[in-house]
Amino acid sequence: MSMSLSEKMHMKQTQLKQAGLLRVRQKIDPASVNQIYPSMVLSVDGVEHINFSSNDYLGLSQAPEMLDALCLSAKQYGVGSGSSPLVTGYGHAHQLLEEQLCQVTGHEAGLLFCSGFSANTALMKTLFNTGDTVVADKRVHASIVDGLVDSKATLKRFLHNDLASAERLMSKYAPQALVTESIFSMDGDVAPLADLSRLCRENNTCFIVDDAHGFGIQPALPATMKPVNASIADIQVVTFGKALGCQGAAILGSQLLIDFLVSNAREYIYSTALSPINASLALTAVKLTQTSELRAVKLAENIAYFKQSCLSAKIWLSESMTPIQPLIIGDVDNTLAIAEKLKSLGVWVGAIRPPTVLKGSARLRITITALHTHGDIDTLVNSLTLALG
Ligand SMILES: *Cc1c(COP(=O)(O)O)cnc(C)c1O
């Protein structure tokens, strides 16, 4: 490698380290899941922690039904798709999942991707070009922003969850589309979906909703939070790596949109299709969320218990009613120090820093799941009390 490339990388890494923003991976021990099964125990370097940083909100990644589905589908389909969906990678498992997703959401057609990141970039890059204008919430996911930047469309951002701001941009720019998330990944708050949907309809603008954190947990949310479906969004992106506990994603929309993506989306055409196993797992997970609310009820109960416990302990949370419970600290070093202290107390939470969140809003991102026990949550709240000093 050339000296200048090495120097560039070294310099950037040093800068990030000095700013407290260097990202490193944390290896999880293999025994993590199976010591007490199913549970949210996380073993790192032989030390056990309670995991409050997982997006596996319903615990489906460990559900017996999912493990059975894995074995069955492997025997039925093999473990790999073997090629792009346009060659021979699109099969029965994929079709069943697309149909099930359409049945649940009311969309005409669906298209599967190996990740939410690639679904979003594919959608934005393929649908928009130079000359188009797209309006998006200030806090939409990096994959949406990257896709829009790649598309060369003009991107205008409205203030986070601010309908008036969206209305101003709508009348000023007459955009082709408006993009938001249902539940925001770092704040846990919910977009004014009904209002934004109406605004789009009145202006003949396509409404795109990234439902990564909402899909699958609907029964756990307050009744005022309506599920995203075809009556709200023209295009809906759902992902399988969060509440569905496995991997992959789908774009849902009109038959015309899906046909257009099949013939034009480079991420779809030039990439090996989602494994049939993952399609079967996602199908099993969708059916589980449709046929039983037990896990969602437990999740809702745990969220309420956590919020009530924090109130009693005078720990001030945001108003989020979702599994994502941010605790804003502000300063990066302070956030990291508190997260380290929590680890030493056996509690694992994400420390989220800029640029993932705005400067000055570094935070602990606590996620509550259906697998946590009240004892786990008591440990979390007691540890927070100690760590926050
Ligand atoms: C996680 C996430 C994605 C990406 O999905 P992956 O399947 O993890 O690649 C996209 N959008 C939002 C809002 C997310 O939180």
The ligand as a MOL file (V3000), in Angstrom:
LIG
                    3D

  0  0  0     0  0            999 V3000
M  V30 BEGIN CTAB
M  V30 COUNTS 15 15 0 0 0
M  V30 BEGIN ATOM
M  V30 1 C -31.1220 -0.5810 11.0530 0
M  V30 2 C -31.7450 0.4010 10.1340 0
M  V30 3 C -31.6030 0.2870 8.7560 0
M  V30 4 C -30.6700 -0.7280 8.1400 0
M  V30 5 O -31.1980 -1.9970 8.2280 0
M  V30 6 P -30.1730 -3.2510 8.2220 0
M  V30 7 O -31.0340 -4.3920 7.8420 0
M  V30 8 O -29.6250 -3.3290 9.6020 0
M  V30 9 O -29.1230 -2.9390 7.2060 0
M  V30 10 C -32.2790 1.1530 7.9450 0
M  V30 11 N -33.0610 2.1190 8.4750 0
M  V30 12 C -33.2150 2.2820 9.8010 0
M  V30 13 C -34.0750 3.3680 10.3230 0
M  V30 14 C -32.5480 1.4350 10.6770 0
M  V30 15 O -32.6460 1.6030 11.9880 0
M  V30 END ATOM
M  V30 BEGIN BOND
M  V30 1 1 1 2
M  V30 2 1 2 3
M  V30 3 2 2 14
M  V30 4 1 3 4
M  V30 5 2 3 10
M  V30 6 1 4 5
M  V30 7 1 5 6
M  V30 8 2 6 7
M  V30 9 1 6 8
M  V30 10 1 6 9
M  V30 11 1 10 11
M  V30 12 2 11 12
M  V30 13 1 12 13
M  V30 14 1 12 14
M  V30 15 1 14 15
M  V30 END BOND
M  V30 END CTAB
M  END
